Amino acid sequence: MSTPVFENLAVGDVVVDRAMNFSRDTLVRYAGASGDFNPIHYRDDVATSVGLPGVIAHGMLTMGAASSPVAEWLGGAGTVADYQVRFTRPIPVDGTNGADVSVVATVGAVDVESRTARIDLKVVFEEKTVLGKSQLLVSFA
C-alpha cells in the first residue's frame, strides 16, 4: 500500500476495501485486552436470555477493527484527528464460522485549507450496516 498524498485525494475515492473475520477467539482476546468480560460476548445462554441472537462482538472491537485499515492506509502521512460512529446493530459471532465483516472507506470530504479529509466507513455484516455515520477526520502533515 502506497502512502497517500493529500493533493491527490478526491471525494468518492475508495481508500480501503477490507474483509475481516471475528472469531470467538477474537472476542476472548479482546475481552482480555479491554477488561470487558460481559458474558454476552462469550456465553450464548446469557446472550439469548437478554434477547440477542447469540454471542455478539464487542462494539468497541468492531469500531477499532473498522478504523485500523484506514490508519494503516494513512501511515506516516498524517494522523486520525477524530473518529465517531453510531452502533446500529450487533454482530453475532458463530462458534464455528465466526462473523465476516466488510469495511469500505471512502473519501467523503476534503478541506484544502486545513489539509484534512473526512473518511466515511461502510461497515457491513450479512449485507446490513453495523456502524452508522462512521467517520474519521484525518489530518495530513
C-alpha positions in Angstrom: 0.0 0.0 0.0 1.5 3.3 -1.0 1.5 6.4 1.2 -1.4 8.7 0.4 -0.8 12.1 -1.0 -3.2 14.8 0.2 -3.2 16.7 -3.0 -4.3 13.5 -4.9 -7.4 12.8 -2.8 -10.8 13.3 -4.3 -14.3 12.9 -2.9 -15.5 9.4 -3.8 -12.1 7.8 -3.8 -12.2 4.3 -2.1 -9.1 4.2 0.0 -9.7 0.9 1.8 -11.8 -2.2 0.9 -11.1 -4.9 3.5 -12.8 -8.1 4.7 -12.2 -9.4 8.2 -13.4 -12.2 10.3 -14.3 -12.1 14.0 -14.0 -15.5 15.7 -14.9 -16.4 19.2 -11.1 -16.4 19.8 -11.0 -12.8 18.7 -13.7 -12.0 21.3 -11.7 -13.7 24.1 -8.5 -11.9 23.2 -10.3 -8.5 23.0 -12.0 -9.2 26.4 -8.6 -9.9 27.9 -7.1 -6.7 26.4 -10.0 -4.4 27.2 -11.2 -5.9 30.5 -14.8 -6.2 29.1 -15.9 -9.6 30.3 -19.6 -9.1 29.8 -20.9 -12.7 29.3 -22.9 -11.6 26.2 -19.6 -11.7 24.4 -18.8 -15.4 25.3 -21.9 -17.2 26.5 -24.7 -18.0 24.2 -27.1 -18.8 27.0 -26.6 -15.3 28.6 -26.8 -13.5 25.2 -30.1 -15.2 24.2 -31.6 -14.6 27.7 -31.3 -10.9 27.1 -32.8 -11.1 23.6 -29.7 -11.3 21.5 -29.3 -13.9 18.7 -26.3 -15.4 20.5 -22.8 -14.2 21.4 -22.1 -10.8 19.9 -18.9 -8.9 19.1 -17.9 -6.1 21.4 -18.9 -2.7 19.9 -15.6 -1.2 20.6 -13.8 -4.1 19.0 -15.9 -3.5 15.9 -15.2 0.2 16.0 -11.4 -0.3 16.4 -11.2 -3.1 13.8 -13.1 -0.9 11.3 -10.7 2.1 11.7 -7.5 0.1 11.7 -7.2 -0.3 7.9 -7.7 3.5 7.5 -4.8 4.1 10.0 -2.7 1.6 8.0 -3.5 3.4 4.7 -2.7 6.8 6.3 0.7 5.5 7.5 3.1 8.4 8.3 1.3 10.8 6.0 -0.9 12.1 8.8 -3.0 11.3 11.9 -6.5 10.4 12.8 -7.8 13.6 14.5 -11.4 12.4 15.2 -13.4 9.2 14.9 -17.1 8.8 15.5 -19.7 6.1 15.0 -23.2 5.1 15.8 -23.7 1.4 16.8 -26.7 0.4 14.7 -26.9 -3.4 15.1 -25.0 -6.2 16.9 -22.7 -8.7 15.1 -23.5 -12.3 16.2 -20.3 -14.4 16.2 -20.9 -18.0 15.3 -19.0 -20.5 17.3 -17.7 -22.3 14.2 -17.5 -19.8 11.4 -17.2 -16.5 13.2 -18.6 -13.4 11.6 -17.4 -12.0 8.3 -17.4 -8.2 8.2 -16.5 -5.9 5.4 -15.1 -2.4 5.6 -15.1 0.1 2.8 -13.5 3.5 3.4 -14.3 6.4 1.0 -13.2 10.0 0.9 -16.3 11.9 1.9 -14.9 15.5 2.0 -11.6 17.3 1.5 -10.7 20.6 3.2 -7.7 22.0 1.4 -7.2 24.9 3.8 -6.9 22.7 6.9 -5.3 19.7 5.0 -7.9 17.3 6.4 -10.1 14.7 4.8 -13.3 13.1 6.1 -13.2 9.3 5.5 -16.6 7.6 5.6 -16.7 4.0 6.6 -19.3 1.5 5.5 -19.1 -1.5 7.9 -21.3 -4.4 6.9 -22.2 -7.8 8.3 -24.6 -10.0 6.4 -25.5 -7.2 4.0 -26.5 -4.9 6.8 -24.7 -1.8 8.1 -23.5 -2.3 11.7 -21.8 1.1 12.3 -23.8 4.1 11.2 -22.4 7.6 10.5 -19.0 6.1 10.9 -16.5 8.8 10.0 -12.8 9.6 10.6 -11.2 13.0 10.2 -7.7 12.6 9.0 -5.2 15.4 9.2 -2.3 15.4 6.8 1.2 16.8 7.6 
